[in-house]
Amino acid sequence: MFDIQEELKKLPDKPGVYIMKDKNGEIIYIGKAVVLKNRVRQYFQSLSNQTPKVRAMVSHIKEFEYIVTDTELEALILECNLIKKHRPKFNILLKDDKSYPYIKVTMNEDFPRILMTRRIEKDGAKYFGPYTSVFAVRETIDLVKKLFPIKTCNKVLPRDIGKGRPCLNYHIYQCLGPCQGNVNREEYRALMLDICSFLGGRQEDIIKRLENDMKKAADNLEFEKAAKIRDKINSLRHIAEKQKIISTAMEDQDVIAFAKSETDSCIQVFFIRGGKLIGREHFILEGTADVSDSELMTAFVKQFYSSAAYVPNQIILQEDIDEIEIIERWLSSKRTSKTHIKVPRKGEKLKLVEMVSKNALIELNQFKEKIRKETAQAKEGMEKLKEVLNLDSLPERIEAYDISNTGSSEIVGSMVVFENGSPKKSDYRRFKIKSTNIQNDYQSMQEVVFRRLKRAQRAMVEKDGDDKKDIAGGDTGFGKLPDVLLVDGGLGHVNAVRSILKEFDFKIPVYGMVKDDNHRTRGLVSEKNEFDLSKDIVLLRFVTAIQDEAHRFALEYNKKLRAKRYSGSVLDNIEGVGPKRKKALIKHFGSVKAIKEAEPDEIAKVKGISEELAQKIYDYFRQ
């Protein structure tokens, strides 16, 4: 038995990370401390001065662990890594923990390339970003290729110079033809340096040089050439006008500010590179209204930069953060040069922060409006469903089921849950079908529903006689029965599921979600009625959203299993069987077991498998 008071006495007078757990041993909070003994004890002293969130967390703590580190910096790094791994529910968590795309110019190569990447390496290449979308990166790269005559092929230079004929781009003057040896290394690298200047926002330097080239071309009566240069200059000027200079410091900066509502917060980040705004991103942090501004900003900075590929030399914040010096040291170690964190009180930087904060407030208001609309639509959808199906009360919990398979392989089922009209993803469940190894939707659906109801039955607690909707303990995803059960399919699927419900004596209305010939949701069907939803757009959208989510979740699991099946198998050990042939074999036979049992002439029927290779495969399994 874990005695918290006794364990508190054993805490060391050293830096480290502490890990709070609930009665099930689940990690619910991770924090760092300069002195573990002092920090952890604070949680179990007077709770009157604590925030509601801390009081709620402490009420769930049944045990704790700690990891001692040599330095505070080590504790900070460990804390960030553990939060990222375990995502405890009482920590402030970023839902969009994403890696941003960058443009990479491989100036470490003789003939540099331009490409997209999500990783920044110390390899001598030049990186530009971060961009907030892959689309923006691809659009920029496409524009670069239109403005500058660089190679777009996959030839490795100088190794492949002179091998093969030049491509169409060379003939239409959109490539200098380095693959033909028409441009030397120094000339091509000079062109790539122009591209780096362009990506770095220094278009004016290129424009001045192009204006001189245009004048020379005109003086030499090369009017067509001069016109092309003029068009390029106009394109560059247009781009330069779109890139707004918002900082005269001309530095790389991230500006971070936030806005709060009664319940949530929105943190906005502006990415400024060379004084120009190249992108921005916002993060909604739900349920953080009672978190102090300093705690909110500290948690964000640690989480955001723990996975950031690039740390600028200056980070401008709206609010002071805890342990600013140790965080500066940590960020500086990530970029191998000094990073400065500033909290401005006046001047240009304060105006920048205020602008970012205003944008955060706009995003927060849009989020609130979106939630309001979604809540209203969900309520209207439930009310319409209640009316059409003649239910006694609003269907507060709806469960929907779908089956997905690849022929007779990867037969899986999904259960998605909508509570109060919105998806409750924590209650989603997926099933790998065990009762059949052939395509049989009815049997598969029966198995999924049977397994779900069996778990509910185990968790059931008898209360007030025969109240079968009072469920306690066990898996919370199965712990509460639905008000309505929807299945992807028609009357046959409905009847298959109803037979399972009768076994358990559960009286839950079941309806099939029927599609038309174009695979679009058309209506609902039961053993007695069929409901055409095409005339009620609100209800049609509501049911379509549920059906699409059930299908997406099942298909996602099917794809995951399929990828796992193709990724590695005993077939990899057979000489001559590469990834394509392995995939063709498994697709044709359905499993490695079936391939083992096949005769050579059967194996040879697979596309890409010769009689000789078929015999080799046959012999391999009989060695």
Disulfide bonds with the S-S distance in Angstrom:
none
